[in-house]
């Protein structure tokens, strides 16, 4: 690869690219375009919607249902066949809509590429399509330009570039043409380089193009996006495992029942096949996929009201398993605005809240900050405009009730020396109190060396070495606390005149202002809540290690014994080294996109479910790699939003913690929904198996079981998914993502409750069989199973009794029960529905038996829970 371009001098960089200050010739540029290709990002192939749709039919449960539909069709039961295929198609459509996400990340990356670029060609300044820029072109950059390619600056005239999309840091980077020592230099520290997709906001420069297309830094991120694979959620893995086991079990039992029916009961082949089909339909929760999707969607609506927009439904459930949050610093944990924390004048540190304009040194520092700054406040909106550091200085005056516009109009800027990165100073000339004063702000090391006096409450006095040492000591202390320090000075001039650089000397040193992007007030509590919920918070930032560590300690992210690691140190670590130190690292600073993926992957290797926040292009690959990618809705780039599965509309860390609590509630509700569906299905299985073994007629027609599974089961299942969350969700530890949704306790409940409902159903079947024949027996069994499962919906709202949960706390369960009863009543008492659903007329006495038997399982389950609460206490 050779020497990195940032290590070369400007002349060497031009020579390396075979270029000069006149740029490439038109012929050479054409030849290079043919050689390197267009300056564009290359997309990776994606699955078509049709292929995603057909993938939905690969599920084993779906294959079993298709086989059942085929058998039903072959035996002349067209109605059952139509219903089964309708269910399969509905689930396939829902699965496709859920799976086909808006994979627009690369499209957004392309949108960030500049449409045109200005370059030197053969000594002429020309405007070309950005796609035609080639390595060796000399870019002409000015304020407002979107940079078309990566390049090495050869001449800079106070150029400042916003690289937040790549680095995550909002502060503009001052550029120069000086070479940089060292190989491992973070992107944010490459002050002699410009990068594709970043924005020139001040000054101008010439830069020789070093990389185009997929070879640029933004192209490298696009490659990472293509290579990064999304993981299945814990619920997906658990349901996939459950589906596979259930399908195999159903297939085995169906074969056994078929053989028993043929050889033991003497049924015909067709009738035996239909018996097996009935069992398959009874066992498979056809509506489970649709109901889980609906419950997840309900969860997303609730989260949207709490500033969390869920793009991928599956992310709702994953949130409940999150055990690590890798959070960006700027704007998420902090307020994304620089504010002055304290000033240093006359040997004193003065907190921001205690600044007093009656004190001469304090008033003089506020005055310099207000007048020697270009930041302004929009009179209509109140929004601050300008460099974040200068905005912070101007807002000191705002907080002290100084009318910014009126004060500047009263003391107009007469002359100025604009800031540049070589001088590290900005000076403005004003007439104050009857004399011309040069007001200057800038780097402490420069100003202190040019100061001959220091301002005190008693006036200016000659500055001593002891004074300078004290100022430097205070500066070191403030810097170690992660504060950004700016120095202020002034000097009287003999007259209002044009300024020269030589005038920036002989200053009266006024003081220091210490600034930082402060933590969000609610973030401290949110980090503590996350810790209480067993969730580790890790800060990942493009900022410097010292600043990031100070903020992390203030937020409670970094404890005693924990460390901060920067990108260079991370590069020196092997995967084994990283795995070893991972539990002790609270802060990662100056990191690249590859670093973020390594960090996420390392936590995932430890079995953790990881949420990753980000707002820049540089965050997109890690957002996609994480189990939950969280993008910022206000400050986030479109690329980060496309790659994420959740978007925060308030850019607030506390919203993530609330979303985790909602995710836990959604998982609990889904688990209760599965409990409801499978315990009801278990009852149907037991009934069919009992009839088969006892050589009895089939207790149900396939259409009965489909009616129950799709209609009378669906509404109660959805209502269970709307159960209010418990207050203690954040007091619990994250659930183990490897734990199956059907754990031993739940399987025991499903088996015992299914047995109770089956016993009631079989009792109803015998009453009908003995009194009125096979058709009435099937009708009574069908009605009892339907109604018993409707009652059972109340049991599955939670583990406590209905009295403890509150009958009215979830009104949707009452509405679902009422709707289910009306549907069942219509089937039983509306004559023209009888042939469609295959039911017979029943007497009022038989209806009474159905109601009593259907309620019995719920009565015994509630009695057991009340006794358990009384004697065991849970």
Secondary structure, DSSP 8 states (H G I E B T S, - for coil): --S-GGGS-HHHHHHHTT--TT-B-HHHHHHHHHHH--S---------HHHHHHHGGGSHHHHHHHHHHHHHHHTT-HHHHHHHHHHHHHHHHHHHHHH-----HHHHHHHHS-SEEEEEETTEEEEEEGGG--TT-EEEEETT-B--SEEEEEEEEEEEEE-HHHHS--S-EE--------S---GGG-TTEE-TT-EEEEEEEEEEEEE-GGGSHHHHHHHHHHH------HHHHHHHHHHHHHHHHHHHHHHHHHHHHHHTS---HHHHHHHHHHHHHHHS-TTHHHHHHHHHHHHHHHHHHTTEEESSTHHHHHHTTEEEEEEESTTTTEEEEEEEEEEEETTEEEEGGG--TTSHHHHHHHHHHHHT---EE-TTT--EES-HHHHHHHHHHHHTT--HHHHHHHT---EEEEEETTTTEEEEEEEETTEEEEEEEE-HHHHHHTEEEEEETTEEEE--HHHHHHHHHHHHHHHHTT-EEEEEEEEE-SSS----GGGS-SEEEEEEEEEEEEE-HHHHHHHHHHHHTT-EEEEEESS-HHHHHHHHHHHT-S-TT-EEEEHHHHHT--HHHHHHHGGGEEEEES--HHHHHHHHHHHHHTT-EEEEEE-SGGGHHHHHHSSEEEEETTT--HHHHHH-SEEETT--HHHHHHHHHHHHHHHHHHHHHHHHHHHHHHHHHHHHHHHHHTT---S--HHHHHHIIIIIHHHHHHHHTT----TTGGGS----TTS-SS-HHHHHHHHHHHHHHHHHHHHHHHHHHHHT-HHHHHHHHHHHHHHHHHHHHHHTT-SS-HHHH-TTTTHHHHHHHHHHHHHHHHHHH-HHHHHHHT-----HHHHHHHHHHHHHHHHHHHHHHHHHHHHT--
